[in-house]
Amino acid sequence: MHSLKTLAIAGATTLSLASAGFAGDLPPPPLALPVMPVQVFGNDSGFYLRGDVGVGANIAGKHSIATTPGPNAIGVTGYNDDLGASGFVGIGAGYAINNWFRVDGTLEYRGGSKLSSVDYYGPNAANGFTTGKDFYSANVSSIVGLANAYVDLGTWYCITPYIGAGAGFANNTISGFTDIGYSVPVPPGGTSGVYFGKGSTTNFAWALMAGLGYDVTSNLKLDLGYRYLNMGKATTGSSVPQFGPPTYKYTQKDLASHDFRIGMRWVFADKSAPPPPSYTAPLVRKY
């Protein structure tokens, strides 16, 4: 009886050791690699709507004065133009062709910009001017329509950088234009004032863009962007003469703006599912 008990204990011990050794030869369970918060699958293809607001730091090139009839008798020797900042609001609709490329069309109104300008002119024997200045002031507004294309550069931590370009039209309007002139020594000398009619000019416009999109939800995106916008030129209506002809038109050339805007995009598509987690290969031990 004692021998049987000893034999049973020895058998159980041997079985435990054998099981432990066999377990040591088994590979460990596969381990999932940590999923990095980097997504390159972006947006699915589909339509989207957008709305934007922003502010533009406007710049303007040299202005010119056209006289009707005949050439301008005053010899302009210098100028100084300043175009103040403008606010703008825009809407648009677009289509994401794939995860990387999308297009849209936008229409926006820009207003609140103040134009301040001055001409310096010198002697002219034909009319007796020796020196003088013309001070101009006006309001400038624009309606801009663009067709745009963007390249989305992948998504990191729900943030998608992008670059883009656009082309279209700008309808620029100058209103409330006044001209206050001062000259010496033409009799009776002193100052004079002229106002100009409202004028609108439609030009080719183009833009370059860069920005960041942020996934608020899978369908709603916050858009923070910079844009360089070139809008062409703007021309007034004819001046209202004080003492008869000639009449004048003022043209402000090379209107452009450095725009900073914030907007929202609503995407009518679901975001792609993330890729499945990767697993390490089973570890096989050989003895």
C-alpha positions in Angstrom: 0.0 0.0 0.0 2.8 2.3 0.9 4.5 1.5 -2.4 1.4 2.3 -4.4 1.1 5.7 -2.7 4.7 6.5 -3.4 4.3 5.4 -7.0 1.2 7.7 -7.5 3.0 10.7 -6.1 6.0 10.1 -8.3 3.8 9.8 -11.3 2.0 13.0 -10.6 5.3 14.8 -10.1 6.6 13.5 -13.4 3.4 14.5 -15.2 3.6 18.1 -13.8 7.2 18.5 -14.9 6.4 17.2 -18.3 3.5 19.6 -18.7 5.6 22.5 -17.6 8.3 21.5 -20.1 5.7 21.2 -22.9 4.2 24.5 -22.0 7.6 26.1 -22.2 7.9 24.9 -25.8 4.6 26.6 -26.8 4.8 30.0 -28.4 3.4 33.0 -26.5 0.1 34.5 -27.7 0.5 37.0 -30.5 0.9 40.6 -29.4 -0.9 43.5 -31.1 1.4 46.3 -32.1 0.4 49.7 -30.7 -1.8 51.6 -33.2 -0.2 54.9 -34.0 -2.5 57.9 -34.2 -1.5 58.5 -37.8 -4.1 58.2 -40.5 -3.4 58.5 -44.2 -6.8 57.4 -45.4 -8.4 60.9 -45.2 -11.9 61.4 -46.5 -14.0 59.2 -48.7 -15.1 60.6 -52.0 -18.3 62.6 -51.9 -19.9 66.0 -51.9 -19.4 68.7 -49.3 -20.7 72.2 -48.5 -18.5 75.0 -47.0 -18.8 78.4 -45.4 -16.0 80.8 -44.6 -15.3 84.2 -42.9 -12.1 86.0 -42.8 -10.1 89.2 -43.1 -7.8 90.3 -45.9 -4.8 92.5 -45.7 -5.1 94.3 -49.0 -2.3 95.7 -51.2 -2.6 97.9 -54.3 -0.3 98.9 -57.1 0.1 102.3 -58.8 -3.0 104.1 -59.8 -3.7 106.0 -63.0 -5.9 108.9 -64.1 -7.6 108.9 -67.6 -8.9 112.2 -69.0 -11.7 112.6 -71.5 -11.3 114.3 -73.9 -7.6 114.7 -74.5 -4.5 113.8 -72.5 -4.1 114.7 -68.8 -2.4 118.1 -68.7 -1.0 117.7 -65.2 2.4 116.0 -64.9 2.2 113.6 -62.0 5.6 113.2 -60.3 4.7 110.8 -57.5 2.0 109.0 -55.7 1.1 107.1 -52.5 -1.7 104.5 -52.4 -3.1 102.7 -49.3 -5.9 100.2 -49.3 -7.2 99.2 -45.9 -8.1 95.7 -44.7 -11.4 94.1 -45.7 -13.7 91.5 -44.2 -15.3 88.8 -46.3 -17.8 86.0 -46.1 -18.1 83.1 -48.6 -20.0 80.0 -49.4 -19.2 77.0 -51.6 -19.8 73.4 -52.7 -17.3 70.8 -53.6 -16.5 67.2 -54.3 -13.7 65.0 -52.8 -12.6 62.8 -55.7 -10.5 60.5 -53.5 -8.6 60.5 -50.3 -6.1 63.0 -51.6 -7.7 65.3 -54.1 -10.8 67.5 -54.0 -12.3 70.4 -55.9 -14.9 73.1 -55.1 -16.4 76.3 -56.2 -16.7 79.4 -53.9 -18.4 82.7 -54.1 -17.7 85.5 -51.6 -18.4 89.1 -50.8 -15.6 91.4 -49.7 -16.2 94.9 -48.2 -15.2 97.5 -45.7 -12.0 98.5 -47.5 -11.0 102.2 -47.5 -8.9 103.6 -50.3 -6.6 106.6 -49.5 -4.4 107.9 -52.2 -2.5 111.1 -53.2 -0.9 112.5 -56.4 2.0 114.9 -56.3 2.3 116.9 -59.5 4.9 119.4 -60.7 5.3 122.4 -63.0 3.4 122.5 -66.3 3.7 125.7 -68.4 0.5 124.9 -70.3 -1.8 125.6 -67.4 0.5 127.5 -64.9 0.7 124.9 -62.2 3.9 124.9 -60.2 3.1 122.3 -57.6 0.1 120.6 -56.1 -1.5 117.5 -54.6 -4.7 115.6 -55.2 -6.1 113.7 -52.2 -8.4 110.7 -53.1 -10.6 108.7 -50.8 -13.2 105.9 -51.6 -14.7 102.6 -50.6 -13.7 99.4 -52.4 -15.7 96.2 -52.4 -15.5 93.0 -54.5 -17.5 89.9 -55.4 -15.1 87.0 -56.1 -15.9 83.6 -57.6 -13.3 80.9 -57.8 -12.9 77.3 -59.0 -10.4 75.6 -56.6 -8.4 72.4 -56.4 -6.8 71.0 -53.3 -4.3 68.3 -52.4 -4.9 66.8 -48.9 -1.5 65.6 -47.5 -2.7 62.9 -45.0 -4.2 63.1 -41.6 -2.3 63.2 -38.2 -4.1 63.4 -34.9 -7.3 64.4 -36.8 -5.4 67.3 -38.6 -5.1 67.3 -42.4 -2.7 69.9 -44.0 -3.5 70.9 -47.6 -2.4 73.1 -50.4 -4.4 74.5 -53.3 -4.9 76.9 -56.1 -7.9 78.6 -57.7 -8.9 80.7 -60.7 -12.0 82.7 -61.6 -13.3 86.3 -61.6 -13.4 89.4 -59.4 -15.9 92.2 -59.8 -14.4 95.2 -58.1 -16.4 98.3 -57.2 -15.2 101.8 -56.2 -17.9 104.0 -54.6 -18.0 107.3 -52.8 -14.9 108.5 -54.6 -13.8 112.1 -53.8 -10.9 114.2 -55.0 -9.7 117.1 -53.0 -7.0 119.1 -54.8 -4.6 121.8 -53.7 -2.4 123.8 -56.1 -0.2 126.9 -56.2 -0.2 129.5 -57.6 -3.0 129.2 -60.2 -5.6 132.0 -59.6 -7.7 131.9 -57.6 -5.5 129.2 -56.0 -6.4 127.2 -52.9 -8.4 124.0 -52.9 -11.0 122.4 -55.2 -13.2 119.3 -54.8 -14.5 116.8 -57.3 -16.5 113.6 -56.8 -16.7 110.5 -59.1 -19.5 108.2 -60.1 -19.6 104.6 -58.9 -17.7 102.2 -61.1 -17.3 98.4 -61.4 -14.7 96.3 -63.2 -14.7 92.6 -63.8 -11.3 90.9 -64.0 -9.6 87.6 -64.1 -8.7 86.5 -60.5 -6.4 83.7 -59.1 -5.4 82.4 -55.8 -2.8 80.2 -54.0 -3.8 78.5 -50.7 -2.5 76.5 -47.8 -4.1 75.5 -44.5 -5.2 72.8 -42.0 -8.4 70.9 -41.7 -9.5 69.5 -38.3 -12.0 66.6 -37.9 -14.5 67.9 -35.4 -16.6 64.8 -36.3 -16.4 62.3 -39.1 -18.4 64.7 -41.2 -17.8 68.2 -39.9 -14.4 69.8 -40.5 -12.9 73.0 -39.2 -10.8 74.8 -41.8 -8.0 77.3 -41.0 -6.3 78.7 -44.0 -4.1 81.3 -45.7 -4.7 82.5 -49.2 -3.0 84.9 -51.6 -5.7 86.4 -53.8 -5.0 88.6 -56.9 -8.1 90.5 -58.1 -6.9 92.7 -61.0 -7.9 96.3 -61.1 -10.8 98.7 -60.2 -12.0 101.8 -62.0 -14.4 104.6 -61.0 -17.1 106.1 -63.0 -16.5 109.5 -64.6 -15.9 112.5 -62.5 -18.6 115.2 -62.2 -16.9 118.3 -63.6 -17.1 121.6 -61.7 -16.6 123.9 -64.7 -17.3 121.7 -67.6 -15.0 119.1 -69.4 -12.6 117.4 -69.2 -13.9 114.5 -67.0 -11.7 111.9 -65.3 -11.6 108.3 -64.4 -9.4 106.8 -61.6 -8.0 103.3 -61.9 -6.4 101.4 -59.1 -4.2 98.7 -60.4 -3.0 95.3 -59.1 -5.5 94.7 -56.3 -4.4 91.8 -54.2 -4.8 90.5 -50.6 -3.2 88.2 -48.0 -6.3 86.5 -46.6 -6.7 84.6 -43.3 -9.9 82.7 -43.0 -11.8 80.2 -40.8 -14.5 78.0 -42.1 -16.5 74.8 -41.7 -16.9 72.0 -44.2 -19.8 69.5 -44.0 -18.9 66.2 -45.8 -21.7 64.0 -47.1 -19.5 60.8 -46.7 -18.4 58.5 -44.0 -14.8 58.5 -42.9 -12.8 55.4 -44.0 -12.4 52.7 -41.3 -8.9 52.6 -39.8 -6.7 49.7 -40.9 -6.8 46.5 -38.8 -4.2 46.1 -36.1 -1.0 44.3 -37.0 0.3 41.3 -35.1 3.7 40.0 -34.5 4.7 36.6 -36.0 4.5 33.6 -33.6 7.7 32.9 -31.7 8.9 29.3 -32.2 11.5 28.0 -29.9 13.8 25.2 -31.0 15.9 23.1 -28.6 
